Amino acid sequence: MAATLSVVLLAGLAGPVRAEPGGCLKYGAVGAVGGHVAHHGVLGAVSGCAAGMYVRHEYRKEARAKAALYDQEHPGTKGTYEQKATAYDVEHSTAPGQMTPKTDAPAAPAAGNPNGNASF
């Protein structure tokens, strides 16, 4: 009974899990493996950590920019910048890493040829 209670308490204290790219640990571990192959494990870990910190910084900077755009469109909205950035992504059909929506529209056919077939 006590073990079950402690597991439930620890799960509740863990807090929400956020999906952010990169980070020092993830990129540092990959850099250490790559550095180990080249016989420079510590150098690989340090450079991987620096790269991970940069990627996470860029992700958060973009999220803050999207949150500012969302605030301009919806003044007085409450929430964290992450929540607002997610709402902006949903509303504008964007994804993390891009500020403009994808346009998968096919090219318009040539004038005078409504089928788009080449005429010989």
N, CA, C and O atoms as CSV, one atom per row, in Angstrom:
chain,resi,resn,atom,element,x,y,z
A,1,MET,N,N,0.827,-1.184,0.000
A,1,MET,CA,C,0.000,0.000,0.000
A,1,MET,C,C,0.878,1.257,0.000
A,1,MET,O,O,0.619,2.200,-0.748
A,2,ALA,N,N,1.897,1.263,0.827
A,2,ALA,CA,C,2.767,2.443,0.914
A,2,ALA,C,C,3.534,2.657,-0.386
A,2,ALA,O,O,3.767,3.796,-0.791
A,3,ALA,N,N,3.927,1.562,-1.041
A,3,ALA,CA,C,4.653,1.686,-2.306
A,3,ALA,C,C,3.757,2.278,-3.377
A,3,ALA,O,O,4.202,3.113,-4.164
A,4,THR,N,N,2.516,1.861,-3.416
A,4,THR,CA,C,1.570,2.393,-4.403
A,4,THR,C,C,1.324,3.874,-4.160
A,4,THR,O,O,1.267,4.663,-5.103
A,5,LEU,N,N,1.178,4.247,-2.897
A,5,LEU,CA,C,0.951,5.637,-2.548
A,5,LEU,C,C,2.153,6.503,-2.927
A,5,LEU,O,O,1.986,7.613,-3.432
A,6,SER,N,N,3.339,6.005,-2.689
A,6,SER,CA,C,4.526,6.791,-3.028
A,6,SER,C,C,4.669,6.956,-4.546
A,6,SER,O,O,5.099,8.012,-5.009
A,7,VAL,N,N,4.319,5.940,-5.313
A,7,VAL,CA,C,4.369,6.042,-6.775
A,7,VAL,C,C,3.367,7.073,-7.265
A,7,VAL,O,O,3.680,7.867,-8.152
A,8,VAL,N,N,2.171,7.071,-6.701
A,8,VAL,CA,C,1.144,8.035,-7.090
A,8,VAL,C,C,1.592,9.452,-6.738
A,8,VAL,O,O,1.410,10.373,-7.533
A,9,LEU,N,N,2.166,9.629,-5.570
A,9,LEU,CA,C,2.635,10.957,-5.166
A,9,LEU,C,C,3.771,11.450,-6.053
A,9,LEU,O,O,3.794,12.618,-6.442
A,10,LEU,N,N,4.702,10.578,-6.371
A,10,LEU,CA,C,5.812,10.977,-7.235
A,10,LEU,C,C,5.328,11.314,-8.638
A,10,LEU,O,O,5.841,12.244,-9.260
A,11,ALA,N,N,4.353,10.573,-9.142
A,11,ALA,CA,C,3.814,10.859,-10.469
A,11,ALA,C,C,3.101,12.205,-10.470
A,11,ALA,O,O,3.165,12.939,-11.457
A,12,GLY,N,N,2.433,12.530,-9.392
A,12,GLY,CA,C,1.738,13.817,-9.301
A,12,GLY,C,C,2.686,14.983,-9.140
A,12,GLY,O,O,2.382,16.088,-9.590
A,13,LEU,N,N,3.832,14.767,-8.508
A,13,LEU,CA,C,4.797,15.837,-8.299
A,13,LEU,C,C,5.684,16.092,-9.518
A,13,LEU,O,O,6.370,17.111,-9.589
A,14,ALA,N,N,5.667,15.177,-10.461
A,14,ALA,CA,C,6.542,15.309,-11.624
A,14,ALA,C,C,6.195,16.531,-12.457
A,14,ALA,O,O,7.080,17.114,-13.084
A,15,GLY,N,N,4.935,16.934,-12.480
A,15,GLY,CA,C,4.523,18.110,-13.229
A,15,GLY,C,C,4.324,17.786,-14.702
A,15,GLY,O,O,4.533,16.655,-15.141
A,16,PRO,N,N,3.918,18.799,-15.451
A,16,PRO,CA,C,3.646,18.568,-16.872
A,16,PRO,C,C,4.936,18.342,-17.659
A,16,PRO,O,O,5.991,18.891,-17.338
A,17,VAL,N,N,4.820,17.540,-18.667
A,17,VAL,CA,C,5.962,17.245,-19.521
A,17,VAL,C,C,5.849,18.118,-20.762
A,17,VAL,O,O,4.804,18.152,-21.411
A,18,ARG,N,N,6.933,18.829,-21.090
A,18,ARG,CA,C,6.931,19.684,-22.270
A,18,ARG,C,C,7.820,19.056,-23.330
A,18,ARG,O,O,8.871,18.486,-23.037
A,19,ALA,N,N,7.378,19.176,-24.541
A,19,ALA,CA,C,8.166,18.661,-25.656
A,19,ALA,C,C,8.932,19.814,-26.283
A,19,ALA,O,O,8.380,20.577,-27.075
A,20,GLU,N,N,10.179,19.937,-25.932
A,20,GLU,CA,C,11.039,20.960,-26.514
A,20,GLU,C,C,12.196,20.256,-27.204
A,20,GLU,O,O,12.654,19.208,-26.748
A,21,PRO,N,N,12.657,20.823,-28.283
A,21,PRO,CA,C,13.777,20.184,-28.978
A,21,PRO,C,C,15.092,20.426,-28.252
A,21,PRO,O,O,15.247,21.385,-27.495
A,22,GLY,N,N,16.000,19.554,-28.499
A,22,GLY,CA,C,17.383,19.760,-28.079
A,22,GLY,C,C,17.597,19.757,-26.589
A,22,GLY,O,O,16.920,19.048,-25.844
A,23,GLY,N,N,18.527,20.542,-26.176
A,23,GLY,CA,C,18.921,20.601,-24.794
A,23,GLY,C,C,20.327,20.069,-24.634
A,23,GLY,O,O,20.831,19.318,-25.469
A,24,CYS,N,N,20.944,20.474,-23.547
A,24,CYS,CA,C,22.337,20.122,-23.313
A,24,CYS,C,C,22.527,18.623,-23.133
A,24,CYS,O,O,23.493,18.060,-23.650
A,25,LEU,N,N,21.622,17.963,-22.409
A,25,LEU,CA,C,21.810,16.540,-22.151
A,25,LEU,C,C,21.655,15.698,-23.408
A,25,LEU,O,O,22.475,14.823,-23.684
A,26,LYS,N,N,20.594,15.967,-24.173
A,26,LYS,CA,C,20.344,15.148,-25.360
A,26,LYS,C,C,21.444,15.343,-26.406
A,26,LYS,O,O,22.023,14.371,-26.891
A,27,TYR,N,N,21.725,16.578,-26.744
A,27,TYR,CA,C,22.747,16.837,-27.751
A,27,TYR,C,C,24.138,16.509,-27.224
A,27,TYR,O,O,25.004,16.070,-27.982
A,28,GLY,N,N,24.355,16.720,-25.930
A,28,GLY,CA,C,25.643,16.380,-25.340
A,28,GLY,C,C,25.918,14.895,-25.386
A,28,GLY,O,O,27.048,14.473,-25.634
A,29,ALA,N,N,24.873,14.088,-25.144
A,29,ALA,CA,C,25.052,12.632,-25.218
A,29,ALA,C,C,25.364,12.188,-26.640
A,29,ALA,O,O,26.224,11.334,-26.857
A,30,VAL,N,N,24.664,12.768,-27.606
A,30,VAL,CA,C,24.938,12.427,-29.006
A,30,VAL,C,C,26.333,12.888,-29.402
A,30,VAL,O,O,27.045,12.179,-30.113
A,31,GLY,N,N,26.727,14.071,-28.944
A,31,GLY,CA,C,28.071,14.572,-29.227
A,31,GLY,C,C,29.142,13.712,-28.588
A,31,GLY,O,O,30.210,13.514,-29.167
A,32,ALA,N,N,28.865,13.198,-27.394
A,32,ALA,CA,C,29.838,12.338,-26.724
A,32,ALA,C,C,30.026,11.035,-27.484
A,32,ALA,O,O,31.145,10.534,-27.599
A,33,VAL,N,N,28.931,10.484,-28.005
A,33,VAL,CA,C,29.036,9.254,-28.787
A,33,VAL,C,C,29.820,9.531,-30.065
A,33,VAL,O,O,30.716,8.770,-30.431
A,34,GLY,N,N,29.477,10.626,-30.739
A,34,GLY,CA,C,30.218,10.976,-31.952
A,34,GLY,C,C,31.675,11.277,-31.662
A,34,GLY,O,O,32.559,10.892,-32.427
A,35,GLY,N,N,31.925,11.968,-30.556
A,35,GLY,CA,C,33.302,12.257,-30.174
A,35,GLY,C,C,34.065,11.022,-29.770
A,35,GLY,O,O,35.273,10.935,-29.991
A,36,HIS,N,N,33.370,10.057,-29.176
A,36,HIS,CA,C,34.018,8.805,-28.790
A,36,HIS,C,C,34.524,8.067,-30.027
A,36,HIS,O,O,35.608,7.485,-30.019
A,37,VAL,N,N,33.720,8.103,-31.087
A,37,VAL,CA,C,34.118,7.446,-32.325
A,37,VAL,C,C,35.394,8.093,-32.873
A,37,VAL,O,O,36.265,7.414,-33.415
A,38,ALA,N,N,35.487,9.420,-32.721
A,38,ALA,CA,C,36.660,10.143,-33.219
A,38,ALA,C,C,37.737,10.298,-32.137
A,38,ALA,O,O,38.704,11.036,-32.326
A,39,HIS,N,N,37.571,9.609,-31.018
A,39,HIS,CA,C,38.518,9.656,-29.891
A,39,HIS,C,C,38.612,11.043,-29.259
A,39,HIS,O,O,39.677,11.447,-28.792
A,40,HIS,N,N,37.491,11.771,-29.246
A,40,HIS,CA,C,37.400,13.084,-28.600
A,40,HIS,C,C,36.049,13.185,-27.891
A,40,HIS,O,O,35.252,14.071,-28.198
A,41,GLY,N,N,35.791,12.285,-26.950
A,41,GLY,CA,C,34.492,12.203,-26.289
A,41,GLY,C,C,34.100,13.459,-25.547
A,41,GLY,O,O,32.961,13.910,-25.666
A,42,VAL,N,N,35.028,14.048,-24.772
A,42,VAL,CA,C,34.708,15.237,-23.990
A,42,VAL,C,C,34.456,16.423,-24.917
A,42,VAL,O,O,33.519,17.191,-24.700
A,43,LEU,N,N,35.270,16.574,-25.927
A,43,LEU,CA,C,35.090,17.668,-26.876
A,43,LEU,C,C,33.749,17.522,-27.597
A,43,LEU,O,O,33.055,18.515,-27.815
A,44,GLY,N,N,33.383,16.304,-27.966
A,44,GLY,CA,C,32.091,16.061,-28.603
A,44,GLY,C,C,30.935,16.378,-27.684
A,44,GLY,O,O,29.933,16.946,-28.119
A,45,ALA,N,N,31.057,16.018,-26.416
A,45,ALA,CA,C,29.996,16.288,-25.447
A,45,ALA,C,C,29.818,17.787,-25.233
A,45,ALA,O,O,28.690,18.275,-25.159
A,46,VAL,N,N,30.913,18.509,-25.135
A,46,VAL,CA,C,30.836,19.957,-24.920
A,46,VAL,C,C,30.231,20.646,-26.134
A,46,VAL,O,O,29.360,21.503,-25.987
A,47,SER,N,N,30.677,20.287,-27.320
A,47,SER,CA,C,30.129,20.926,-28.518
A,47,SER,C,C,28.676,20.516,-28.734
A,47,SER,O,O,27.872,21.333,-29.183
A,48,GLY,N,N,28.321,19.272,-28.426
A,48,GLY,CA,C,26.927,18.841,-28.524
A,48,GLY,C,C,26.042,19.580,-27.547
A,48,GLY,O,O,24.911,19.937,-27.878
A,49,CYS,N,N,26.545,19.815,-26.339
A,49,CYS,CA,C,25.800,20.574,-25.339
A,49,CYS,C,C,25.566,22.002,-25.819
A,49,CYS,O,O,24.465,22.532,-25.676
A,50,ALA,N,N,26.586,22.621,-26.382
A,50,ALA,CA,C,26.452,23.996,-26.892
A,50,ALA,C,C,25.437,24.047,-28.033
A,50,ALA,O,O,24.627,24.971,-28.101
A,51,ALA,N,N,25.476,23.069,-28.920
A,51,ALA,CA,C,24.524,23.030,-30.023
A,51,ALA,C,C,23.099,22.843,-29.509
A,51,ALA,O,O,22.171,23.472,-30.016
A,52,GLY,N,N,22.922,21.991,-28.516
A,52,GLY,CA,C,21.602,21.766,-27.940
A,52,GLY,C,C,21.042,23.002,-27.266
A,52,GLY,O,O,19.850,23.290,-27.368
A,53,MET,N,N,21.908,23.731,-26.575
A,53,MET,CA,C,21.460,24.962,-25.937
A,53,MET,C,C,21.036,25.989,-26.984
A,53,MET,O,O,20.066,26.719,-26.781
A,54,TYR,N,N,21.751,26.047,-28.091
A,54,TYR,CA,C,21.412,26.985,-29.161
A,54,TYR,C,C,20.072,26.616,-29.810
A,54,TYR,O,O,19.245,27.490,-30.068
A,55,VAL,N,N,19.865,25.334,-30.069
A,55,VAL,CA,C,18.611,24.897,-30.688
A,55,VAL,C,C,17.430,25.214,-29.776
A,55,VAL,O,O,16.402,25.708,-30.238
A,56,ARG,N,N,17.572,24.933,-28.494
A,56,ARG,CA,C,16.489,25.233,-27.558
A,56,ARG,C,C,16.247,26.736,-27.454
A,56,ARG,O,O,15.101,27.172,-27.352
A,57,HIS,N,N,17.321,27.534,-27.479
A,57,HIS,CA,C,17.170,28.991,-27.447
A,57,HIS,C,C,16.378,29.479,-28.651
A,57,HIS,O,O,15.475,30.304,-28.509
A,58,GLU,N,N,16.709,28.975,-29.833
A,58,GLU,CA,C,15.999,29.376,-31.054
A,58,GLU,C,C,14.530,28.950,-30.998
A,58,GLU,O,O,13.659,29.696,-31.446
A,59,TYR,N,N,14.244,27.774,-30.459
A,59,TYR,CA,C,12.863,27.301,-30.323
A,59,TYR,C,C,12.077,28.225,-29.398
A,59,TYR,O,O,10.957,28.623,-29.721
A,60,ARG,N,N,12.649,28.560,-28.270
A,60,ARG,CA,C,11.947,29.423,-27.323
A,60,ARG,C,C,11.781,30.831,-27.871
A,60,ARG,O,O,10.758,31.472,-27.631
A,61,LYS,N,N,12.785,31.325,-28.611
A,61,LYS,CA,C,12.691,32.657,-29.215
A,61,LYS,C,C,11.543,32.700,-30.224
A,61,LYS,O,O,10.782,33.667,-30.262
A,62,GLU,N,N,11.422,31.660,-31.033
A,62,GLU,CA,C,10.326,31.594,-31.996
A,62,GLU,C,C,8.980,31.492,-31.289
A,62,GLU,O,O,8.005,32.107,-31.722
A,63,ALA,N,N,8.916,30.726,-30.211
A,63,ALA,CA,C,7.662,30.593,-29.460
A,63,ALA,C,C,7.252,31.937,-28.857
A,63,ALA,O,O,6.068,32.273,-28.846
A,64,ARG,N,N,8.217,32.705,-28.358
A,64,ARG,CA,C,7.885,34.029,-27.822
A,64,ARG,C,C,7.392,34.963,-28.925
A,64,ARG,O,O,6.494,35.772,-28.692
A,65,ALA,N,N,7.968,34.859,-30.121
A,65,ALA,CA,C,7.519,35.689,-31.250
A,65,ALA,C,C,6.092,35.315,-31.660
A,65,ALA,O,O,5.277,36.193,-31.943
A,66,LYS,N,N,5.792,34.023,-31.691
A,66,LYS,CA,C,4.438,33.586,-32.027
A,66,LYS,C,C,3.448,34.022,-30.952
A,66,LYS,O,O,2.319,34.396,-31.266
A,67,ALA,N,N,3.863,33.977,-29.685
A,67,ALA,CA,C,2.989,34.418,-28.604
A,67,ALA,C,C,2.699,35.908,-28.722
A,67,ALA,O,O,1.581,36.344,-28.448
A,68,ALA,N,N,3.703,36.697,-29.130
A,68,ALA,CA,C,3.483,38.134,-29.316
A,68,ALA,C,C,2.497,38.381,-30.459
A,68,ALA,O,O,1.637,39.256,-30.354
A,69,LEU,N,N,2.612,37.623,-31.543
A,69,LEU,CA,C,1.658,37.757,-32.646
A,69,LEU,C,C,0.257,37.352,-32.208
A,69,LEU,O,O,-0.728,37.980,-32.599
A,70,TYR,N,N,0.172,36.307,-31.400
A,70,TYR,CA,C,-1.129,35.864,-30.898
A,70,TYR,C,C,-1.733,36.930,-29.988
A,70,TYR,O,O,-2.943,37.152,-30.027
A,71,ASP,N,N,-0.914,37.594,-29.169
A,71,ASP,CA,C,-1.402,38.661,-28.301
A,71,ASP,C,C,-1.927,39.838,-29.112
A,71,ASP,O,O,-2.894,40.482,-28.706
A,72,GLN,N,N,-1.301,40.130,-30.260
A,72,GLN,CA,C,-1.783,41.215,-31.102
A,72,GLN,C,C,-3.150,40.888,-31.689
A,72,GLN,O,O,-3.998,41.770,-31.827
A,73,GLU,N,N,-3.365,39.619,-32.033
A,73,GLU,CA,C,-4.635,39.211,-32.620
A,73,GLU,C,C,-5.725,39.025,-31.571
A,73,GLU,O,O,-6.903,39.239,-31.855
A,74,HIS,N,N,-5.338,38.627,-30.365
A,74,HIS,CA,C,-6.289,38.346,-29.291
A,74,HIS,C,C,-5.840,39.068,-28.020
A,74,HIS,O,O,-5.287,38.434,-27.121
A,75,PRO,N,N,-6.066,40.382,-27.925
A,75,PRO,CA,C,-5.598,41.109,-26.734
A,75,PRO,C,C,-6.326,40.637,-25.471
A,75,PRO,O,O,-7.518,40.332,-25.499
A,76,GLY,N,N,-5.597,40.586,-24.396
A,76,GLY,CA,C,-6.166,40.206,-23.109
A,76,GLY,C,C,-6.218,38.711,-22.862
A,76,GLY,O,O,-6.756,38.279,-21.843
A,77,THR,N,N,-5.681,37.920,-23.755
A,77,THR,CA,C,-5.696,36.473,-23.578
A,77,THR,C,C,-4.685,36.078,-22.514
A,77,THR,O,O,-3.552,36.562,-22.507
A,78,LYS,N,N,-5.105,35.194,-21.616
A,78,LYS,CA,C,-4.202,34.737,-20.559
A,78,LYS,C,C,-3.589,33.406,-20.949
A,78,LYS,O,O,-4.170,32.642,-21.720
A,79,GLY,N,N,-2.416,33.138,-20.410
A,79,GLY,CA,C,-1.735,31.875,-20.659
A,79,GLY,C,C,-0.245,32.115,-20.806
A,79,GLY,O,O,0.208,33.254,-20.918
A,80,THR,N,N,0.501,31.041,-20.804
A,80,THR,CA,C,1.948,31.148,-20.957
A,80,THR,C,C,2.285,31.374,-22.422
A,80,THR,O,O,1.442,31.192,-23.300
A,81,TYR,N,N,3.520,31.770,-22.674
A,81,TYR,CA,C,3.912,31.996,-24.064
A,81,TYR,C,C,3.901,30.687,-24.846
A,81,TYR,O,O,3.687,30.696,-26.058
A,82,GLU,N,N,4.129,29.571,-24.176
A,82,GLU,CA,C,4.081,28.276,-24.862
A,82,GLU,C,C,2.655,27.935,-25.299
A,82,GLU,O,O,2.439,27.423,-26.398
A,83,GLN,N,N,1.689,28.225,-24.429
A,83,GLN,CA,C,0.295,27.963,-24.774
A,83,GLN,C,C,-0.158,28.857,-25.921
A,83,GLN,O,O,-0.878,28.414,-26.816
A,84,LYS,N,N,0.264,30.108,-25.890
A,84,LYS,CA,C,-0.115,31.041,-26.954
A,84,LYS,C,C,0.552,30.669,-28.269
A,84,LYS,O,O,-0.057,30.805,-29.331
A,85,ALA,N,N,1.797,30.200,-28.213
A,85,ALA,CA,C,2.487,29.784,-29.439
A,85,ALA,C,C,1.801,28.568,-30.034
A,85,ALA,O,O,1.668,28.471,-31.254
A,86,THR,N,N,1.363,27.635,-29.191
A,86,THR,CA,C,0.641,26.467,-29.680
A,86,THR,C,C,-0.684,26.877,-30.297
A,86,THR,O,O,-1.073,26.355,-31.341
A,87,ALA,N,N,-1.381,27.811,-29.656
A,87,ALA,CA,C,-2.647,28.299,-30.210
A,87,ALA,C,C,-2.415,28.993,-31.552
A,87,ALA,O,O,-3.222,28.851,-32.471
A,88,TYR,N,N,-1.324,29.739,-31.668
A,88,TYR,CA,C,-0.993,30.394,-32.936
A,88,TYR,C,C,-0.727,29.347,-34.016
A,88,TYR,O,O,-1.178,29.499,-35.151
A,89,ASP,N,N,0.004,28.282,-33.669
A,89,ASP,CA,C,0.280,27.214,-34.625
A,89,ASP,C,C,-1.014,26.565,-35.115
A,89,ASP,O,O,-1.165,26.294,-36.306
A,90,VAL,N,N,-1.938,26.320,-34.199
A,90,VAL,CA,C,-3.194,25.680,-34.572
A,90,VAL,C,C,-4.034,26.612,-35.434
A,90,VAL,O,O,-4.614,26.194,-36.436
A,91,GLU,N,N,-4.093,27.871,-35.036
A,91,GLU,CA,C,-4.941,28.831,-35.733
A,91,GLU,C,C,-4.433,29.165,-37.135
A,91,GLU,O,O,-5.229,29.402,-38.044
A,92,HIS,N,N,-3.128,29.182,-37.311
A,92,HIS,CA,C,-2.540,29.590,-38.584
A,92,HIS,C,C,-1.965,28.426,-39.383
A,92,HIS,O,O,-1.286,28.643,-40.386
A,93,SER,N,N,-2.221,27.220,-38.960
A,93,SER,CA,C,-1.742,26.010,-39.653
A,93,SER,C,C,-0.231,26.032,-39.848
A,93,SER,O,O,0.270,25.661,-40.909
A,94,THR,N,N,0.481,26.462,-38.839
A,94,THR,CA,C,1.936,26.429,-38.870
A,94,THR,C,C,2.407,25.310,-37.953
A,94,THR,O,O,1.607,24.647,-37.294
A,95,ALA,N,N,3.693,25.119,-37.925
A,95,ALA,CA,C,4.281,24.101,-37.069
A,95,ALA,C,C,5.481,24.722,-36.368
A,95,ALA,O,O,6.000,25.741,-36.826
A,96,PRO,N,N,5.928,24.131,-35.273
A,96,PRO,CA,C,7.140,24.654,-34.653
A,96,PRO,C,C,8.289,24.640,-35.658
A,96,PRO,O,O,8.537,23.632,-36.319
A,97,GLY,N,N,8.971,25.747,-35.761
A,97,GLY,CA,C,10.078,25.852,-36.700
A,97,GLY,C,C,9.730,26.630,-37.956
A,97,GLY,O,O,10.598,26.877,-38.793
A,98,GLN,N,N,8.470,27.020,-38.097
A,98,GLN,CA,C,8.095,27.820,-39.256
A,98,GLN,C,C,7.090,28.876,-38.815
A,98,GLN,O,O,6.193,28.601,-38.018
A,99,MET,N,N,7.248,30.080,-39.339
A,99,MET,CA,C,6.373,31.185,-38.962
A,99,MET,C,C,5.231,31.388,-39.953
A,99,MET,O,O,4.238,32.030,-39.611
A,100,THR,N,N,5.343,30.866,-41.158
A,100,THR,CA,C,4.291,31.031,-42.153
A,100,THR,C,C,3.677,29.678,-42.474
A,100,THR,O,O,4.366,28.660,-42.408
A,101,PRO,N,N,2.393,29.647,-42.821
A,101,PRO,CA,C,1.767,28.356,-43.125
A,101,PRO,C,C,2.298,27.765,-44.420
A,101,PRO,O,O,2.747,28.474,-45.321
A,102,LYS,N,N,2.230,26.446,-44.480
A,102,LYS,CA,C,2.641,25.754,-45.699
A,102,LYS,C,C,1.598,25.996,-46.776
A,102,LYS,O,O,0.400,26.036,-46.498
A,103,THR,N,N,2.058,26.154,-47.995
A,103,THR,CA,C,1.143,26.257,-49.125
A,103,THR,C,C,1.471,25.130,-50.085
A,103,THR,O,O,2.497,25.153,-50.764
A,104,ASP,N,N,0.598,24.155,-50.133
A,104,ASP,CA,C,0.787,23.005,-51.009
A,104,ASP,C,C,-0.103,23.108,-52.238
A,104,ASP,O,O,-0.482,22.094,-52.826
A,105,ALA,N,N,-0.435,24.336,-52.625
A,105,ALA,CA,C,-1.307,24.526,-53.782
A,105,ALA,C,C,-0.524,24.237,-55.054
A,105,ALA,O,O,0.620,24.670,-55.189
A,106,PRO,N,N,-1.129,23.510,-55.986
A,106,PRO,CA,C,-0.443,23.246,-57.248
A,106,PRO,C,C,-0.346,24.517,-58.077
A,106,PRO,O,O,-1.129,25.450,-57.901
A,107,ALA,N,N,0.600,24.541,-58.959
A,107,ALA,CA,C,0.792,25.696,-59.817
A,107,ALA,C,C,-0.412,25.841,-60.746
A,107,ALA,O,O,-1.010,24.851,-61.167
A,108,ALA,N,N,-0.751,27.070,-61.053
A,108,ALA,CA,C,-1.885,27.337,-61.931
A,108,ALA,C,C,-1.544,26.918,-63.353
A,108,ALA,O,O,-0.404,27.079,-63.788
A,109,PRO,N,N,-2.536,26.371,-64.097
A,109,PRO,CA,C,-2.263,25.991,-65.485
A,109,PRO,C,C,-2.011,27.230,-66.343
A,109,PRO,O,O,-2.415,28.339,-65.995
A,110,ALA,N,N,-1.354,27.021,-67.437
A,110,ALA,CA,C,-1.026,28.124,-68.335
A,110,ALA,C,C,-2.305,28.731,-68.894
A,110,ALA,O,O,-3.310,28.042,-69.068
A,111,ALA,N,N,-2.252,30.025,-69.170
A,111,ALA,CA,C,-3.412,30.725,-69.711
A,111,ALA,C,C,-3.765,30.163,-71.084
A,111,ALA,O,O,-2.879,29.899,-71.897
A,112,GLY,N,N,-5.037,29.985,-71.339
A,112,GLY,CA,C,-5.489,29.488,-72.625
A,112,GLY,C,C,-5.501,27.976,-72.692
A,112,GLY,O,O,-5.942,27.418,-73.696
A,113,ASN,N,N,-5.036,27.294,-71.662
A,113,ASN,CA,C,-5.018,25.838,-71.653
A,113,ASN,C,C,-5.609,25.372,-70.324
A,113,ASN,O,O,-4.860,25.141,-69.375
A,114,PRO,N,N,-6.948,25.225,-70.231
A,114,PRO,CA,C,-7.573,24.935,-68.941
A,114,PRO,C,C,-7.233,23.570,-68.364
A,114,PRO,O,O,-7.331,23.389,-67.151
A,115,ASN,N,N,-6.837,22.607,-69.180
A,115,ASN,CA,C,-6.508,21.276,-68.683
A,115,ASN,C,C,-5.100,21.197,-68.133
A,115,ASN,O,O,-4.785,20.272,-67.384
A,116,GLY,N,N,-4.257,22.128,-68.480
A,116,GLY,CA,C,-2.878,22.110,-68.021
A,116,GLY,C,C,-1.992,21.180,-68.822
A,116,GLY,O,O,-0.822,20.999,-68.485
A,117,ASN,N,N,-2.536,20.578,-69.893
A,117,ASN,CA,C,-1.746,19.683,-70.723
A,117,ASN,C,C,-0.889,20.485,-71.707
A,117,ASN,O,O,-1.283,21.563,-72.153
A,118,ALA,N,N,0.233,19.971,-72.024
A,118,ALA,CA,C,1.079,20.642,-72.996
A,118,ALA,C,C,0.489,20.449,-74.382
A,118,ALA,O,O,0.081,19.345,-74.742
A,119,SER,N,N,0.444,21.509,-75.149
A,119,SER,CA,C,-0.072,21.394,-76.513
A,119,SER,C,C,1.107,21.395,-77.478
A,119,SER,O,O,2.037,22.191,-77.346
A,120,PHE,N,N,1.052,20.505,-78.434
A,120,PHE,CA,C,2.137,20.386,-79.400
A,120,PHE,C,C,1.720,20.903,-80.731
A,120,PHE,O,O,2.509,20.883,-81.676
